[in-house]
Amino acid sequence: MKKVLILFATISIIGGGCAKDYLSSLQNNPNAPTTDAATPPLILPGAITGISSIVNDFGSYQNEAEWIGYWNGQPGYGAFNNIFDYNMTNSSPQLWDNYYGVLTNLNVMVQQSSTTAYSNYRDIANILEAICFQNLVDLYNDIPYTEALKGSGDFYPKYDHASDIYDSLTAKLDVAMADINANLNNLAVTTPGSDDVMFGGNMQNWLQFANAVKLRLLVRESNVSTKQSYIASEITKTASLGYLAVDALVNPGYTAAKPDNIWANFGVSPSGSINAGTGEFGANQAAIDFYAATQDVRLGYFYGSKNILPNDANFYNYPDSLLANFAQYVSQYAGNYTGKQQAVTGGSSDVGPGIIQNPGQSAVMMLAADSYFNQAEATVRGWLPGGNAGAQTLYQAGITKSYEYLGVGGSISAADAYAAAYYGQNIGYVAFPVGASTDSLVHTILEQKWAALNGINIEEPYADWRRTFDASLNSGYPLVPGSISPSRANAYMPFRYLYPTEEQNNNNAAWTAAGGATINVFTSKIFWMQ
């Protein structure tokens, strides 16, 4: 595994230039940098933004965004054939170094947080580590874990079993939550301030965020037959702490000149020109079809009206006046299905104003909607109390939180009213079928989870689709059409990534033991695909 130490912009580099003490500074070996100055408050903001820049960045999960039916290549742009055809290599797509780079910094943060005063920082670092390692497992299955991040201490780390890693992350989160809970009123423990660019030092939010991350881990394993009692026990253990009920948003001070990754890809530059991604990527017709069929006004928030770009003032003039005639409303939006790049009559839609909201917008680490949908599924499966009626309440809260995040109607009260009108309809995958089978209930939840996370968190619906995959359907939940490219390599999207070439070259024994030479992206499953 490649070993990197990325010191983010929050840590200043001191002594630039050739001052008269240059020669004396050679007593410090630049190839063996010290971490003494890298205090937890200095590492924290870079670590948080480092993760959010992966999970809330179209560039990270570009392939999946098209496979899962959110976005698509616009007519006239090339380089989409590999995505349309489900072609994968050891070099693309890849997120190995992205996550391990952040993990290297988090490891330093843990080491620098050994004192009681820095307990909160250690707990936050462990929560963030759980996110990174889970996402690596979800892409690669077995990965370096127990022997990872040791630098020169171990250049050839073994690959741990994915299920064991999940168990370890669950235990790590339990420890972090117990520690945070015990120290909520402990004045001897330092509470983060502005260096916490997600919750501003609100440790109660961190506590419930950690529980939401734990729930996501456990729900992901829902179809692993040997872990059913374990899942139930683990959820029960911390359910009383509550779950994330606010959006986990990251903002270290984004501006038009230094925006988050979504605005940088799809928004408007300070000079007024549109950023590169806007013209290249646009709406996928699969999602448009879903919002149209379910009478969902979020359509005009996830996508822009045809041929109107974000540097046009009309881009943010939502056509709400057309809602009385929903067919006319839907006619304002168009795209292509995955595998097709064809000019659309009247133009096609770009990424919408609910996603690219403003130049200083925050990046999303996790939406409250995501947390509520996971709680709804856990309740349907009997792991949380409340039965199907309680699951319905959580399901509807997930939809409501989605409407609120997008700003539907221009106010919280308007968003809530629109959401209530939406989930009150007697339409499949909208109305919650309280008396239906567990599978039908889970299917409904996951369709709405997919509908809510459009362009915001792509990894989650991709994982949901894989963990519920049904070979007889060539699909999982959500039900999205496969690529229609005539040269596609398979009938359905890949299950996993290939290990990067550097692992084969530099850590060959461990790579071989993990089955690196025999992986087939269409048949080799992540452990939770059973």
PyMOL commands that set and color helices and strands:
alter all, ss='L'
color gray80, all
select helices_A, chain A and resi 23-27+40-55+62-67+81-84+96-111+116-140+151-153+162-182+203-220+225-241+261-266+276-280+285-293+299-302+313-316+320-322+326-330+368-380+387-406+408-410+412-423+438-452+459-467+501-506+508-513+516-518
alter helices_A, ss='H'
color red, helices_A
select strands_A, chain A and resi 71-73+143-144+159-160+248-250+281-283+363-366
alter strands_A, ss='S'
color yellow, strands_A
deselect
rebuild
show_as cartoon
